[in-house]
Amino acid sequence: MEPRWQKVYSSNDQFKVELLKQVLVANQIEAVVLNQKDSSYQFGEVSILVPEADRVTAETLIHQQLNNS
């Protein structure tokens, strides 16, 4: 059975999202980036999705990372 994906973070800053994804991957959490930005006008959001089982851990890691920045 495939994991159910949960959104744990979103922003319009793609660079920040990619950095946070790497923090999750470094902590053995599978993470994917869903880019919903319009390529012509650059509005919309970029989100990080993780398997439902890792949601709480991922949110904790993201919160810690954002508070240390």
C-alpha positions in Angstrom: 0.0 0.0 0.0 1.3 3.4 -1.0 1.7 6.0 1.8 -0.8 8.8 2.1 1.0 12.1 1.6 0.5 15.1 4.0 1.4 18.7 3.4 3.7 19.9 6.2 4.9 23.2 4.9 4.2 25.6 2.0 5.7 28.9 0.9 6.1 31.1 -2.2 9.9 30.9 -1.6 11.0 27.9 -3.5 14.6 28.1 -2.2 13.4 27.9 1.4 11.2 24.9 0.6 14.1 23.1 -1.0 16.4 23.7 2.0 13.7 22.4 4.4 13.2 19.4 2.2 16.9 18.6 2.5 16.7 18.8 6.3 13.9 16.2 6.2 15.8 13.9 3.8 19.0 14.2 6.0 16.8 13.0 8.9 15.6 9.9 6.9 12.2 11.4 6.1 11.0 10.9 2.6 9.8 14.2 1.2 8.7 15.6 -2.1 8.2 19.1 -3.3 4.9 20.0 -5.1 5.4 23.2 -7.1 2.1 24.9 -7.8 3.6 28.2 -8.9 2.5 29.6 -12.2 5.6 29.7 -14.4 4.7 32.9 -16.2 3.6 35.1 -13.4 5.3 33.5 -10.4 2.4 33.4 -8.1 1.2 30.3 -6.1 2.9 28.1 -3.6 5.5 25.4 -3.3 4.7 22.7 -0.7 6.5 19.9 1.0 4.7 16.6 1.3 5.7 13.7 3.6 4.2 10.3 4.3 1.4 10.5 6.9 3.4 8.4 9.4 6.2 11.0 9.4 4.1 14.1 9.6 4.6 15.0 13.2 8.4 14.4 13.1 8.6 16.5 9.9 6.6 19.4 11.3 8.8 19.4 14.4 12.0 19.4 12.4 10.7 22.2 10.2 9.6 24.3 13.2 13.1 23.8 14.8 14.8 24.8 11.6 12.7 27.9 11.1 13.2 29.1 14.6 17.0 28.7 14.3 17.2 30.8 11.1 
